[in-house]
Amino acid sequence: MQDDFDRASDLEQHDRDEAIKHIREHQKPIESNGSCLNCHAPSTKRFCDIDCRNDYEKRNHESRLST
């Protein structure tokens, strides 16, 4: 038998799953254009290294929070 905490936890998990599903369905994929999306150095990948990827994601996350 579920108590109030179990039901609240289930509802929270459901809401989280739905939010993730929505983002994945509506997120525009990032495409490579021949240069790193962060530092713009020539690259065959979207980012030239993990640091550039992390900087790019951090900056985009912060800009979404400020809007």
Wavefront OBJ file of the C-alpha trace (Angstrom):
o trace
v 0.000 0.000 0.000
v 1.387 3.374 -1.020
v 1.530 6.237 1.407
v 1.541 9.950 0.539
v 5.333 10.013 0.172
v 5.306 7.146 -2.314
v 2.601 8.807 -4.402
v 4.439 12.124 -4.336
v 7.658 10.403 -5.384
v 5.877 8.613 -8.241
v 4.304 11.873 -9.411
v 7.655 13.655 -9.254
v 9.319 10.911 -11.294
v 6.508 10.986 -13.851
v 6.790 14.769 -14.227
v 10.576 14.506 -14.606
v 10.247 11.784 -17.253
v 7.704 13.842 -19.196
v 9.926 16.943 -19.071
v 12.920 14.980 -20.372
v 10.780 13.431 -23.110
v 9.521 16.871 -24.168
v 13.038 18.317 -24.341
v 14.359 15.383 -26.348
v 11.486 15.632 -28.831
v 11.775 19.397 -29.347
v 15.503 19.991 -29.028
v 17.138 21.065 -32.259
v 20.239 18.959 -32.970
v 23.575 20.735 -33.084
v 25.254 20.222 -36.443
v 28.911 20.585 -37.325
v 29.825 23.320 -39.781
v 33.540 22.568 -40.143
v 34.599 24.465 -37.056
v 34.294 24.095 -33.297
v 31.007 25.569 -32.086
v 32.776 27.052 -29.065
v 36.144 28.446 -30.174
v 35.547 28.331 -33.960
v 38.844 26.520 -34.629
v 38.764 24.242 -37.683
v 37.326 20.881 -36.648
v 35.550 17.975 -38.289
v 33.540 17.497 -35.089
v 31.138 19.832 -33.345
v 33.725 20.581 -30.649
v 37.496 20.321 -30.832
v 37.769 18.866 -27.314
v 35.861 18.164 -24.114
v 36.726 21.555 -22.617
v 35.154 23.397 -25.545
v 32.047 21.228 -25.277
v 31.756 21.904 -21.550
v 32.236 25.671 -22.030
v 29.591 25.721 -24.762
v 27.077 23.764 -22.679
v 27.720 25.881 -19.579
v 27.265 29.134 -21.501
v 24.044 27.914 -23.130
v 22.695 26.635 -19.814
v 23.386 30.008 -18.161
v 21.742 31.917 -21.016
v 18.605 29.756 -20.715
v 18.439 30.487 -16.984
v 18.667 34.239 -17.496
v 15.702 34.369 -19.903
l 1 2 3 4 5 6 7 8 9 10 11 12 13 14 15 16 17 18 19 20 21 22 23 24 25 26 27 28 29 30 31 32 33 34 35 36 37 38 39 40 41 42 43 44 45 46 47 48 49 50 51 52 53 54 55 56 57 58 59 60 61 62 63 64 65 66 67
